[in-house]
């Protein structure tokens, strides 16, 4: 059990972080204060939307703070006034300067969605899929001033398999929440030994850009499939067919073919089969301009695409 007198802060923003916060609440470890990013415009109406963490914190009756930056002196003073024993950071999205890292008595710990030192940085889940990694996981790390360079306190691993970034994020969020809830009592009791990250094997998960989403059909099938799965839901993958830009949400391996790269060799309930450098991939879920995303199995009768060819490049910006 965790001493109720201990003051633990939580900082996070998206659903991935909300899952971790929920795990803490379920374990009876209610944070003293919750930090999350300011509300952002969202949707067609561009109305301000509270983060997933803020929504959960309010529902749980936890105090919420939303500074624009933690470099601001007034924001740092407010955090210092909390007199925290520990600050837990999960996908917060704001830089923690040295002054903040040193405020809590036990420092700050971070839940990171990769097996460090592989995939430090902004998009570890997507880059792991894109690169064809067989395994990934979640690390609980003691934070320092570097970019995801701190020593590892606890870890959980999992095979990537056929996950898209969307489904893998949900899976890792669940694993990470359990890891955090199980590790926190040990951490506070001084029972976890921090292990320095190895020097070798460091890679950086660069921030995603929409320009990465266009599909080059002259690549092999495996590369294209990893790209489609890695960029679901953001930035998505796109291909030009005539005057239309088709968004591709999911696909699977097809069969061998002698067709030119990008040519649509078959349209059936099984999917839209498109030639690549070494075979085909079968598009399973697509989105036409102005329409909702749909399973090909539900709309294949209306797709007169056989024999057409996707453009080799895209105008996606």
C-alpha distance (Angstrom), angle and dihedral (degrees) to the residues before:
residue distance angle dihedral
X1 . . .
X2 3.79 . .
X3 3.79 119.2 .
X4 3.82 105.5 -108.4
X5 3.81 89.1 -144.5
X6 3.79 91.1 67.2
X7 3.77 113.9 102.3
X8 3.80 111.4 -137.7
X9 3.79 123.6 179.5
X10 3.80 126.7 -159.2
X11 3.82 126.1 -154.2
X12 3.80 121.4 -173.3
X13 3.77 143.0 118.0
X14 3.86 122.4 -166.7
X15 3.81 132.5 56.0
X16 3.82 90.4 -87.2
X17 3.81 88.4 63.2
X18 3.80 93.6 41.4
X19 3.81 89.1 58.8
X20 3.81 89.2 55.6
X21 3.80 91.3 47.6
X22 3.80 90.6 50.5
X23 3.81 90.0 51.5
X24 3.80 89.4 54.8
X25 3.79 91.5 48.8
X26 3.80 91.5 48.3
X27 3.80 88.9 52.1
X28 3.80 90.9 52.0
X29 3.81 94.0 -109.4
X30 3.78 101.1 130.1
X31 3.82 112.2 -174.8
X32 3.78 118.2 -125.2
X33 3.81 91.2 -135.3
X34 3.80 136.3 2.4
X35 3.80 124.3 -143.0
X36 3.81 121.2 -161.8
X37 3.79 137.6 157.8
X38 3.82 120.2 -84.5
X39 3.81 117.9 -87.0
X40 3.81 112.2 -82.8
X41 3.83 132.5 -151.7
X42 3.79 110.5 -100.2
X43 3.80 140.3 174.1
X44 3.77 130.2 16.2
X45 3.78 92.7 -53.9
X46 3.82 91.0 50.5
X47 3.80 90.2 -135.9
X48 3.78 118.1 166.9
X49 3.79 110.7 -92.0
X50 3.78 125.1 -160.9
X51 3.80 116.2 -131.5
X52 3.79 120.4 -105.1
X53 3.81 88.9 -109.0
X54 3.80 93.0 52.1
X55 3.78 92.1 49.7
X56 3.79 91.7 51.5
X57 3.80 93.8 43.8
X58 3.80 92.4 51.9
X59 3.80 91.3 47.9
X60 3.81 88.6 51.8
X61 3.80 92.5 48.2
X62 3.79 95.1 -115.1
X63 3.82 122.5 148.8
X64 3.82 112.2 -107.6
X65 3.80 128.9 -152.5
X66 3.84 122.6 -168.8
X67 3.80 111.6 -175.9
X68 3.79 117.5 173.6
X69 3.80 89.3 -135.5
X70 3.78 137.4 3.6
X71 3.79 90.1 -144.2
X72 3.80 88.5 75.2
X73 3.81 113.0 103.2
X74 3.80 94.2 -136.5
X75 3.83 91.3 50.6
X76 3.81 90.0 50.0
X77 3.79 91.4 48.4
X78 3.80 90.6 51.9
X79 3.80 91.1 50.3
X80 3.80 92.3 46.9
X81 3.81 89.1 52.8
X82 3.81 89.1 61.4
X83 3.84 88.4 67.8
X84 3.79 91.5 -149.8
X85 3.77 123.8 -165.4
X86 3.81 91.1 -157.9
X87 3.82 138.5 3.2
X88 3.82 117.7 -150.5
X89 3.81 113.7 -156.2
X90 3.82 122.7 -164.5
X91 3.82 119.7 169.8
X92 3.79 91.1 -36.4
X93 3.80 95.5 157.0
X94 3.80 97.2 -145.7
X95 3.79 126.0 98.5
X96 3.78 115.7 -111.8
X97 3.82 108.8 -143.8
X98 3.79 121.7 -146.5
X99 3.81 92.5 -96.8
X100 3.81 90.6 58.6
X101 3.81 94.2 43.7
X102 3.80 89.1 56.2
X103 3.82 97.5 46.6
X104 3.82 102.3 82.8
X105 3.81 115.0 72.3
X106 3.82 91.4 -124.7
X107 3.78 95.2 32.9
X108 3.80 126.7 -127.2
X109 3.80 128.9 -51.5
X110 3.78 127.5 -161.1
X111 3.80 133.1 -153.3
X112 3.82 106.6 -144.5
X113 3.81 127.4 -172.5
X114 3.81 100.9 -131.3
X115 3.79 143.1 56.4
X116 3.78 99.9 -95.8
X117 2.98 138.2 -104.6
X118 3.81 82.7 30.7
X119 3.79 111.9 82.9
X120 3.76 105.2 7.5
X121 3.78 111.3 176.4
X122 3.77 143.2 38.2
X123 3.82 107.5 -26.6
X124 3.82 109.6 28.9
X125 3.80 97.1 148.0
X126 3.80 95.1 50.9
X127 3.80 94.7 44.0
X128 3.80 92.5 49.8
X129 3.82 90.7 55.9
X130 3.80 93.6 41.8
X131 3.81 91.6 52.3
X132 3.78 94.0 49.7
X133 3.81 97.3 -114.5
X134 3.80 111.8 174.3
X135 3.80 94.8 -150.9
X136 3.76 138.3 28.9
X137 3.78 135.1 161.6
X138 3.78 147.6 160.8
X139 3.80 127.4 -74.4
X140 3.78 127.1 -159.4
X141 3.78 103.2 -147.1
X142 3.80 136.3 -174.3
X143 3.79 103.8 -124.7
X144 3.79 124.7 -124.2
X145 3.80 133.1 168.2
X146 3.82 94.4 -81.0
X147 3.79 128.7 86.8
X148 3.82 103.3 -87.4
X149 3.81 90.3 -36.2
X150 3.80 100.8 127.5
X151 3.81 125.4 116.2
X152 3.82 119.2 -83.4
X153 3.80 118.9 -111.1
X154 3.82 101.0 177.5
X155 3.80 139.0 -6.2
X156 3.79 143.1 -164.4
X157 3.83 123.6 -168.2
X158 3.81 133.4 -159.3
X159 3.83 137.7 175.2
X160 3.80 115.1 -105.2
X161 3.80 96.2 -145.0
X162 3.80 114.9 157.8
X163 3.81 95.4 -22.2
X164 3.78 122.0 140.1
X165 3.79 116.3 -143.1
X166 3.80 87.7 -102.2
X167 3.80 95.7 55.1
X168 3.80 94.0 37.7
X169 3.80 90.9 52.6
X170 3.80 90.1 54.6
X171 3.80 91.2 46.7
X172 3.80 93.7 48.8
X173 3.79 90.9 45.5
X174 3.80 89.8 57.7
X175 3.80 92.7 45.7
X176 3.79 91.2 45.7
X177 3.79 93.3 49.6
X178 3.80 90.9 52.9
X179 3.81 91.2 46.1
X180 3.79 91.3 51.4
X181 3.81 94.6 47.4
X182 3.83 91.6 48.0
X183 3.80 95.2 44.1
X184 3.80 100.5 44.1
X185 3.83 97.5 76.1
X186 3.83 89.9 48.0
X187 3.79 91.4 47.5
X188 3.79 93.4 51.0
X189 3.79 90.3 46.8
X190 3.81 91.5 52.5
X191 3.80 92.4 -115.2
X192 3.81 98.2 125.4
X193 3.79 120.2 87.9
X194 3.80 114.9 -147.8
X195 3.81 114.6 -134.5
X196 3.80 119.4 -155.8
X197 3.79 114.4 -122.8
X198 3.82 114.1 -106.4
X199 3.77 118.1 -105.3
X200 3.82 94.1 -129.5
X201 3.80 126.7 68.3
X202 3.80 98.2 38.1
X203 3.80 116.1 156.7
X204 3.79 131.7 167.4
X205 3.79 125.2 -132.5
X206 3.80 102.9 -144.2
X207 3.78 119.7 -149.9
X208 3.80 113.6 -89.9
X209 3.79 121.9 -107.7
X210 3.79 129.1 -164.2
X211 3.80 90.2 -126.6
X212 3.81 88.5 69.2
X213 3.78 90.7 64.8
X214 3.80 100.4 78.1
X215 3.79 115.3 103.3
X216 3.79 122.2 -128.4
X217 3.80 104.5 -155.7
X218 3.81 92.2 -162.9
X219 3.82 87.7 74.6
X220 3.79 121.2 91.2
X221 3.79 122.2 -91.1
X222 3.79 96.1 -107.8
X223 3.82 92.6 54.7
X224 3.80 92.6 48.8
X225 3.79 93.3 47.8
X226 3.79 91.9 50.8
X227 3.80 90.0 49.5
X228 3.81 92.7 51.3
X229 3.79 93.1 48.1
X230 3.80 94.6 42.6
X231 3.80 94.1 52.3
X232 3.81 97.3 47.6
X233 3.00 112.0 139.6
X234 3.83 99.4 3.9
X235 2.95 133.7 62.8
X236 3.79 86.8 -5.0
X237 3.79 126.6 -152.0
X238 3.79 123.9 -91.1
X239 3.79 139.1 -169.6
X240 3.80 130.7 -178.2
X241 3.78 118.3 -124.8
X242 3.78 111.1 -179.2
X243 3.80 106.9 -52.4
X244 3.80 93.6 -20.1
X245 3.78 131.4 88.7
X246 3.79 109.7 -143.8
X247 3.79 119.5 -157.1
X248 3.79 113.3 -144.2
X249 3.79 116.8 -152.7
X250 3.79 103.7 173.5
X251 3.80 140.9 3.1
X252 3.78 143.2 165.8
X253 3.79 137.9 -152.1
X254 3.81 116.1 -72.5
X255 3.79 132.1 -169.6
X256 3.80 135.6 -76.4
X257 3.81 118.9 -78.6
X258 3.78 140.9 170.3
X259 3.81 93.2 -141.1
X260 3.81 123.9 121.6
X261 3.79 117.6 -91.1
X262 3.80 111.2 -84.6
X263 3.82 95.3 19.6
X264 3.80 115.8 135.0
X265 3.80 103.2 -130.1
X266 3.79 99.4 175.8
X267 3.80 141.2 12.1
X268 3.79 116.0 -166.1
X269 3.78 142.7 133.8
X270 3.81 86.6 -81.8
X271 3.81 91.2 62.1
X272 3.80 146.3 -88.6
X273 3.81 108.0 -56.2
X274 3.81 114.1 -149.5
X275 3.80 126.5 -173.3
X276 3.80 119.2 -118.7
X277 3.79 133.7 178.7
X278 3.79 93.0 -76.8
X279 3.81 107.5 18.5
X280 3.78 134.0 -43.1
X281 3.76 141.9 -59.0
X282 3.77 122.3 -145.7
X283 3.81 116.0 -133.0
X284 3.80 109.6 -140.3
X285 3.80 104.6 173.1
X286 3.81 124.8 28.0
X287 3.79 141.6 164.3
X288 3.79 123.5 -144.7
X289 3.83 121.0 -154.9
X290 3.79 111.7 -72.9
X291 3.80 92.8 5.6
X292 3.78 136.7 100.0
X293 3.78 122.8 -101.5
X294 3.79 109.1 -86.6
X295 3.77 140.1 -174.0
X296 3.81 109.7 -111.1
X297 3.81 88.0 -135.1
X298 3.82 87.9 66.9
X299 3.83 98.5 47.7
X300 3.81 107.4 25.1
X301 3.82 93.6 111.5
X302 3.80 89.2 64.6
X303 3.79 96.1 49.3
X304 3.81 111.3 95.1
X305 3.80 91.9 179.6
X306 3.80 103.6 119.4
X307 3.80 109.9 124.1
X308 3.81 93.5 18.0
X309 3.80 120.6 116.3
X310 3.77 130.6 -136.0
X311 3.80 113.4 -129.6
X312 3.79 116.3 -101.1
X313 3.79 91.3 -123.8
X314 3.78 139.5 21.4
X315 3.78 138.9 -131.4
X316 3.81 91.7 -138.6
X317 3.79 110.1 136.4
